Amino acid sequence: MNKLIITSLALFLFTYIVSNVATSITKKHYIVYMGEHSYPDSDSVISSNHDLLASVTGSIRQAKEVAIHHYSKSFRGFSAVLTAEEAQQLRETVSVISVFESKIHQIHTTHSWDFLGVDNIPQNNANTESKSDVIVGIIDHGVWPESESFDDKGLGPVPERFKGECVAGDQFTVENCNRKIIGARFYSKGFEQAAGPLESQNETFFRSARDSNGHGTHVASIVAGSVVNNASLFGIASGTARGGMPSARLAIYKTCWPTGCMDADILAAFDDATSDGVDIISISLSSSPELFDDALSIGSFHAFKKNILVSTSAGNTGDFTTKVAPWLLTVAASSIDREFNSNIHLGNSLILKGNSINPLKMDKFYPVMFAEDAAAAGVRAGKASSCKNGTLDHKLIKGKIVVCNGGGGGKGAQVLRDGGGVGMILLINPLAGINDFSLQYVIPTTVLDTNELQALLDYVDLSPYPTARISPTMTILNTSRAPKMAVFSSVGPNTITPHIIKPDITAPGVRILAAWSPVSIKSTGGRPVDYNVKSGTSMACPHASGIAAMIKSYHPSWSPSAIKSAIMTTANVMDDTNRPILESATDSPASPFNYGSGHVNPMAALDPGLVYEYDSNDIIDFLCATPGTNPTQIEMLAGTEITCSNPPIPTYNLNYPSIGVAFKNGKVAVIRTVTYVGHGPATFKAFTQKPYGVKVAVKPNVLKFKKTGERKSFRVHFKPFKTTNNTFVTGSLSWISGLYKVTSPIAVNVVSV
C-alpha cells in the first residue's frame, strides 16, 4: 500500500512539474539599459551587446536572433526577447543599470492584435532588409492607397528581389504605390466574360487596383497596416490601428468586382504573385473543395512549391469548410474580449442591455411599441413582427421605436425609416449568433439581450405611455470569455480527405476594426468611413497571415510547412479564463473541427521548439493515395512525371501537424517526423489525451535532440475498443520539454471494432 501511495505521489509530482515548466517558461520583450558609453562607434556597441546577451543565451548566434533593437548612439542598451530568468541574470550584471519589460501605454486600441499579445512581440527594425522585407500578397478587392494604414514612413527601399509591378488604371497611378504598397495589379477579364462589362453592373467600381468595396482594404490593413493613432468607427473601437506586422510590404492583386471573383482571374493573380516573389499569400475568398477543379487549390499548390505559404479563410456558412487542401493554412474565426453595448433606457428609468454597432444618438425619449401591434391592414400580427417591407402601418410607427422579431437585419431598419420610425430594437434567437456579426443600420438600432426581454414586455404592457431611448455604442473590454467560436465560421470534418483535420487554426474574426474604402457605404448605413468594423473568417485569415509574416521575418529560411506547423502546434485550446474554448451560439465546448489546433498564439509561434515539415514530393505521395485522383491528374498538377507507390502511402501519414485517422477495424499506426528548431540539447516526452474508446501509444515516447535541425520520427498507435458510430472522437498529442509544449489535435473515426 505504501509503495502504491509513493508511486502515485511521484507520478503526480512529475506531471505537475512538467506541466508547470512547460507553461511557465514565457519569453517577453525586455529593455536592457546601460547608461552612457565610451565606445568609438555603434558597431562596437552592438558587438559588445551581443557578447553580453550571449552570456545568458549561450552563443553569439542566439544573441543575434533574440536581439531586437540596439541603442548605440546617445546611450547604450538593447532590447531582446528573453525569459524571466535571462532577464534576471542581466539585472545582476555589473554593467547593467536596469532591465524592464517593454509595455505599451495606451488607453484604448483596435484590440484584436492586443488580444493576441502582439504588443509583447518585438517588431523588427523596418530598415533592416534581412528582417523586415517580408512581402505579403493580398488577393482580394484591391486597396484604398490613401488610407493612413498604408503610410510608408520609416520603411526602407522596395526589396530588390520583388519583381512585381504597379499597374496604373482608373484613379490609380504608379504614385499610389510606395514602400508599403510595393505592387498593385488588377484582373477583370474573367469577371467581364461571365457578367458583362463592368460599366453594366450599376455599381461603383474602379478599373484598377483601387478598392470600391472595402473588403480588400480591410484585410490588407489587418495583415500589415502601419500604426495609426485614434482610429475608430465614429468613436466605436477607438484606439491605435495596426496590422500584425507593420514593417511588412504589401503586393495587391485585385480579382474581385461588384458581384464576385472569378476563378480565371484568381488563378491569374496566383500566377503573378508566385512569380513576383511574395513570401505569403492571403486570400479571403470562397472556393470549392475539389483539389483539381478549383483556382485557389491549384494556385496555392504552385505557390507552396515555390516556398510561399497561402493563408485562407475557412468560410462563413457555418457548414463544412471547402478549404481542405493540406498545402493551405485554413483559418476559422473566433471572438475577442470586446463587446459593443448599445443599451435601452426605458421611461421608468430601467436600463436594458443591448448589443450593436450604433454610432447614432437619440436626443430624447420616443414612444416604443411592438411591431405586431402596428400591422398593416390585412397583415397578420405574426408576419408584421418581423418588420418586413409592406407589413407595417406607417401611421402607427411614425415617430416611434419599434421592437422587431428578427427585423431582417439592415432591411428592417430601412423599412422603419421609410415609414417614419426613429429606432429599432431587435429580438434575435441567441442561436443565430447575431453578436458575431457587424451589421450597421440607418436608424438607431440595438439587439436586446434575451435575458432582458421580459422586463421590456412588462414595461410596454403595463405602462400607458411607454417610452425609450437607444444609447450610442460603448466599447467594453474584458466582459466575457474569449475567444469563442463564431457561429458563422465553417467547420470540419474534411469532406474530401478526412485524414486532414480542417480548419487548421482559429484567429480573431468577430467585429474587427480596420481600414476601409470611403466610397463603400452599403454596409455602413450609408455613411462614408475610413475605418470599419467587420466580421468573418475573411478577417481571421489576415490575422494568421500577419503571424506567418512575423515568423518568416524571424526565420527567413523556414518552409511554408514549418511556418504552418509553428502556428498550429503552439495554439491555445483554452480561453482567457483557462477553460475550454466554447461555441458562441450554444456555449458548449468547441472541438478541433471548430478551431483546428486552437487559437493562434503569436509569441509562442516564433519559437515552437519542434516543427512538422513536408514538401511538394510529400504532397504528391498524399495525392497518389487520395480517392478520386489518378497519376495523369497529379502529373499535370506537378508538371513532371511521377510514380505513385504501390501500395500508396496512406494519406494519414502525410507529415501534418495534426493527426486524423478514419478506419473500419483493427489498429492503425501513424508515422510523424519532427525537426528540432530550438537551441541546445533538449529532451521531449510524449503526453496524450486519448480519444474516447481508443487506446493510444506513442513509440518512442521520448525524443532526445543534440542540436538544431536534427530530425526524429515516431509512431502513434491507435487501437479502438469501442465504435464511434461513424463520428469522430478527439484527443491530442503533446511533446513537452522544459521550454516547449508542441501539441497536435487527434481525430479518430472507427466504423467497427
Order of alpha helices (4+ residues) and beta strands (2+ residues): alpha-beta-alpha-alpha-beta-beta-alpha-beta-alpha-alpha-beta-beta-alpha-alpha-beta-beta-beta-beta-beta-alpha-beta-alpha-beta-beta-beta-beta-beta-beta-beta-alpha-alpha-beta-alpha-beta-beta-alpha-beta-beta-beta-beta-beta-beta-alpha-alpha-beta-alpha-alpha-beta-alpha-alpha-beta-beta-beta-beta-beta-beta-beta-beta
